[in-house]
């Protein structure tokens, strides 16, 4: 993969229509309906169906039919033996089965053949059929094998996936490393790119509906699932009650006209959750949800508030010098009006999105990796802010997301030899969007690059210690780093270059952290707390990377000169 290049979006491939309206089952048609296609699309449904109370897990009545373990379900072409029950609810259940002909394990979503359930199922099958024509594997969408009726029960057969992102987050037990967040976000963005091109809104994007395919064989490979609530953008209505509350966009809460951008808001909330290790806005009600949002990100613009059909439920208008201003209702006012007591369920309360950085956990053990990871962290935070723009028209689109520096890793071009960057490239291979090795950018860390990026960070008058480490001193330390190449003795060459880099690094530490830290970790912590500018942080990263390269070369030379017995 070329660092700095946007992830390529595969153009839509025109496939001949494989299916007709007759392929879609309906309540009046008891025949078996099967999709026949070289491409399949799956829907994982355990989150769709909420648990039924007081129902034994080894059996369930579905429209006068009691389903048992080891029962065989018959489609037109296949036989499926029920192995276990994965989830159940008022509309049906999800069962794990094995295809007796192929021994492949599948998940079958079984829906009661009631009027409203059937209408939703037909809409879902229509969308799955539409996606099925677009080679969904390329766009990280779950694949379905067939749809059929069994004893008047609608059955949707899907591939068996490993675990949901929600379960993976629970098992991980904290915030994700930034380099793990990138491939997950990129893959979901690919899926949203395809949905947007088809005019489809998912409307229920959340960690439960992002599945890991196989965390052992394909780590971080994910697919978007559950199209039971999806619909075409032409059917969007302001009064729609959609999206899981924790991931519900401001326009849905306010009753403002919406489009596919609501899915990007949900992805932003998911990305933030991966970043901070907990739910960003865990509102117990829509009032709590919009209150959390406004306390962290401010009020939506006046146009959204004026046009929102539900704005009056959460905000009140106030005249100020002949100007109408909107203000969020106080908790007491809202409770007095509705009788609903607002709750505080946030684990962390942020005054702004930049506060996320305070919770970021450094995973790299060496200073070279720490500083590169810190720059990566700020790019991830910048992307989160673009995904969580309050106004949908300002929110980043899926195709723009794939060109963001955090995804393209443009900010890491100067550190292509860093172990951290190499690890990032390995993680991104799962996206299947790498370019050829011949096209990969090879960047050499040199003192000339560092000197060109030197900038003044402080606007205040420098102290005595800062005067001793001015920009001129830094340039002096950085200059002639390559002079050692002319030295005939390789050992002297490496030692001199390492010594010069250490002096430059020490000068940089004093330059914008005012610290004489004797250890690399202490210096990194003080630099992180002082929040230098991106360009100065980049300068330090280049010096650290250069020092790391010297150390690696020195170790390689020592292994060559003094091999282990």
FENBEL-V642377 format. One record per backbone hydrogen bond with DSSP energy under -1.0 kcal/mol. CO is the residue of the C=O (numbers start at 1). NH is the residue of the N-H. E is the energy in kcal/mol with one decimal. If there is no record, write none. Layout:
CO | NH | E
CO | NH | E
//
This chain:
2 | 5 | -1.6
20 | 23 | -2.1
21 | 24 | -1.4
26 | 29 | -1.2
45 | 49 | -1.4
56 | 59 | -1.1
60 | 67 | -3.1
65 | 62 | -3.8
67 | 60 | -1.1
68 | 71 | -1.5
71 | 82 | -2.8
73 | 80 | -2.8
78 | 75 | -2.8
79 | 100 | -2.5
80 | 73 | -3.5
81 | 98 | -1.7
82 | 70 | -2.6
84 | 96 | -3.1
87 | 94 | -3.0
91 | 112 | -2.4
92 | 89 | -2.9
93 | 110 | -3.3
94 | 86 | -2.4
94 | 87 | -1.5
95 | 108 | -2.8
96 | 83 | -3.4
96 | 84 | -1.5
97 | 106 | -2.6
98 | 81 | -2.3
99 | 103 | -3.3
104 | 99 | -3.2
106 | 97 | -2.8
107 | 158 | -3.0
108 | 95 | -2.4
109 | 156 | -2.4
110 | 93 | -2.3
111 | 154 | -2.0
112 | 114 | -1.8
114 | 118 | -3.0
115 | 119 | -2.1
116 | 120 | -2.0
117 | 121 | -2.6
118 | 122 | -2.7
119 | 123 | -2.0
120 | 124 | -2.4
121 | 125 | -2.7
122 | 126 | -2.3
123 | 127 | -1.9
124 | 128 | -2.7
125 | 129 | -2.7
126 | 130 | -2.1
127 | 131 | -2.7
128 | 132 | -2.1
131 | 134 | -1.8
135 | 138 | -1.7
136 | 139 | -1.4
136 | 141 | -1.7
137 | 140 | -1.0
140 | 224 | -2.8
143 | 42 | -2.6
143 | 159 | -1.8
144 | 41 | -1.5
146 | 157 | -2.9
148 | 155 | -3.1
150 | 153 | -1.1
153 | 150 | -2.5
154 | 111 | -2.9
155 | 148 | -2.4
156 | 109 | -2.9
157 | 145 | -2.8
158 | 107 | -2.4
163 | 212 | -3.5
164 | 168 | -2.2
165 | 169 | -2.6
166 | 170 | -2.1
167 | 171 | -2.3
168 | 172 | -2.1
169 | 173 | -2.1
177 | 180 | -1.5
177 | 181 | -1.3
178 | 182 | -1.6
181 | 185 | -2.5
182 | 186 | -2.6
183 | 187 | -2.1
184 | 188 | -2.0
185 | 189 | -2.3
186 | 190 | -1.9
187 | 191 | -1.8
188 | 192 | -2.5
189 | 193 | -2.2
190 | 194 | -1.8
191 | 195 | -2.4
192 | 196 | -2.7
193 | 197 | -1.9
194 | 198 | -1.3
195 | 200 | -3.0
196 | 199 | -1.1
199 | 233 | -3.1
201 | 231 | -1.6
206 | 209 | -1.6
207 | 165 | -1.1
207 | 166 | -1.1
207 | 210 | -1.2
209 | 225 | -2.6
210 | 165 | -3.1
211 | 223 | -2.1
212 | 162 | -1.5
212 | 163 | -1.2
214 | 218 | -2.9
218 | 221 | -1.9
221 | 213 | -2.7
223 | 211 | -2.8
224 | 142 | -2.3
231 | 201 | -2.8
232 | 235 | -2.2
233 | 236 | -1.6
237 | 240 | -2.0
244 | 247 | -1.5
245 | 248 | -1.7
249 | 253 | -1.8
250 | 254 | -2.5
251 | 256 | -3.0
254 | 310 | -3.0
255 | 309 | -1.6
259 | 262 | -1.7
260 | 263 | -1.6
261 | 265 | -1.8
262 | 266 | -1.8
263 | 267 | -2.3
264 | 268 | -2.3
265 | 269 | -2.2
266 | 270 | -2.2
267 | 271 | -2.8
268 | 272 | -2.5
269 | 273 | -2.0
270 | 274 | -2.2
271 | 275 | -2.0
272 | 276 | -2.8
273 | 277 | -1.9
274 | 176 | -3.1
281 | 283 | -1.5
285 | 289 | -2.3
286 | 290 | -2.6
287 | 291 | -2.3
288 | 292 | -2.7
289 | 293 | -2.0
290 | 294 | -2.5
291 | 295 | -2.2
292 | 296 | -1.2
293 | 297 | -3.3
294 | 298 | -1.8
301 | 305 | -1.9
302 | 306 | -2.7
303 | 307 | -2.2
304 | 308 | -1.6
310 | 313 | -1.5
311 | 314 | -1.7
311 | 315 | -2.4
314 | 329 | -2.7
316 | 327 | -2.4
318 | 325 | -3.3
323 | 320 | -3.1
325 | 318 | -3.1
327 | 316 | -2.9
330 | 334 | -2.6
331 | 335 | -2.3
332 | 336 | -2.5
333 | 337 | -2.1
334 | 338 | -2.5
335 | 339 | -2.5
352 | 355 | -1.4
353 | 356 | -1.8
354 | 357 | -1.6
355 | 358 | -1.6
356 | 359 | -1.9
366 | 370 | -2.5
367 | 371 | -2.6
368 | 372 | -1.6
369 | 373 | -2.6
370 | 374 | -2.1
371 | 375 | -1.8
372 | 376 | -2.0
373 | 377 | -2.4
374 | 378 | -1.8
375 | 379 | -1.5
376 | 380 | -2.1
377 | 381 | -2.3
378 | 382 | -2.0
379 | 383 | -2.0
380 | 384 | -2.2
381 | 385 | -2.0
382 | 386 | -1.6
383 | 387 | -2.1
384 | 388 | -1.8
386 | 396 | -1.7
391 | 394 | -1.6
397 | 401 | -2.5
398 | 402 | -1.7
400 | 403 | -1.1
401 | 404 | -1.6
402 | 7 | -2.2
404 | 407 | -1.1
404 | 408 | -2.6
405 | 409 | -2.3
408 | 4 | -2.9
409 | 412 | -1.6
410 | 413 | -1.4
412 | 415 | -1.9
415 | 418 | -2.1
418 | 422 | -2.5
419 | 423 | -2.2
420 | 424 | -2.1
421 | 425 | -2.5
422 | 426 | -1.8
423 | 427 | -2.1
424 | 428 | -1.9
428 | 431 | -1.6
429 | 432 | -1.7
437 | 440 | -1.2
446 | 450 | -1.3
447 | 451 | -2.5
448 | 452 | -1.8
463 | 467 | -2.2
464 | 468 | -1.5
470 | 474 | -2.1
471 | 475 | -2.8
472 | 476 | -2.2
473 | 477 | -2.4
474 | 478 | -2.5
475 | 479 | -2.2
480 | 483 | -1.3
482 | 485 | -1.7
483 | 486 | -2.1
484 | 487 | -1.8
489 | 493 | -2.1
490 | 494 | -2.6
491 | 495 | -2.0
492 | 496 | -2.4
493 | 497 | -2.4
494 | 498 | -2.5
495 | 499 | -2.4
496 | 500 | -2.5
497 | 501 | -2.4
498 | 502 | -2.2
499 | 503 | -2.1
500 | 504 | -2.4
501 | 505 | -2.7
502 | 506 | -2.6
503 | 507 | -2.3
504 | 508 | -2.3
505 | 509 | -2.2
506 | 510 | -1.8
507 | 511 | -1.8
508 | 512 | -1.6
509 | 513 | -1.2
519 | 523 | -1.9
520 | 524 | -2.6
521 | 525 | -2.3
522 | 526 | -2.4
523 | 527 | -2.5
524 | 528 | -2.5
525 | 529 | -2.2
526 | 530 | -1.6
533 | 537 | -2.7
534 | 538 | -2.2
535 | 539 | -1.9
536 | 540 | -2.3
537 | 541 | -2.4
538 | 542 | -2.1
539 | 543 | -1.9
540 | 544 | -2.8
541 | 545 | -2.9
542 | 546 | -2.5
543 | 547 | -2.4
544 | 548 | -2.5
545 | 549 | -2.3
546 | 550 | -2.1
547 | 551 | -2.2
548 | 552 | -2.4
549 | 553 | -2.8
550 | 554 | -2.5
551 | 555 | -2.5
552 | 556 | -2.5
553 | 557 | -2.4
554 | 558 | -2.5
555 | 559 | -2.2
556 | 560 | -1.6
557 | 561 | -2.9
558 | 562 | -2.9
//
